Structures are given as C-alpha cells and as structure tokens.
Amino acid sequence: MGDVINLNRFRKGRDKAAKAQDADANRRKFGRTKAEKAAEDGEEARRKALLDGAKREE
C-alpha cells in the first residue's frame, strides 16, 4: 500500500508555494532602486532613439 497523506497539508503547502512564487515575482517587478529604474528608462530611450534614427523616409 502507498503512504497516507494529509490532503489539507498538501493543499496548504501548494498554496504556500504559489504565494511564495507570486511574492518573488513582485520583488523582481517592484523591488528596484531609483537608480536602476532611471538606468532602465535611459536605456529604453536610447534604444528607441536609435531605432527611430534608422528609419528611412518613404
């Protein structure tokens, strides 16, 4: 026979793991410093300007 498992413990463990994964995603999304945000915005602006400068007139 197989091992007996407690379904409530399994469910709670699964929910806890899902919350931990969501928390990790939020830390990556919102846990940046002001300098990191500014650097990323500057890089995005530089890439956009480079792309717009490479467009050809029709």
Sequence and secondary structure as in RCSB ss.txt:
>XXXX:A:sequence
MGDVINLNRFRKGRDKAAKAQDADANRRKFGRTKAEKAAEDGEEARRKALLDGAKREE
>XXXX:A:secstr
      HHHHHHHHHHHHHHHHHHHHHHHH   HHHHHHHHHHHHHHHHHHHHT    
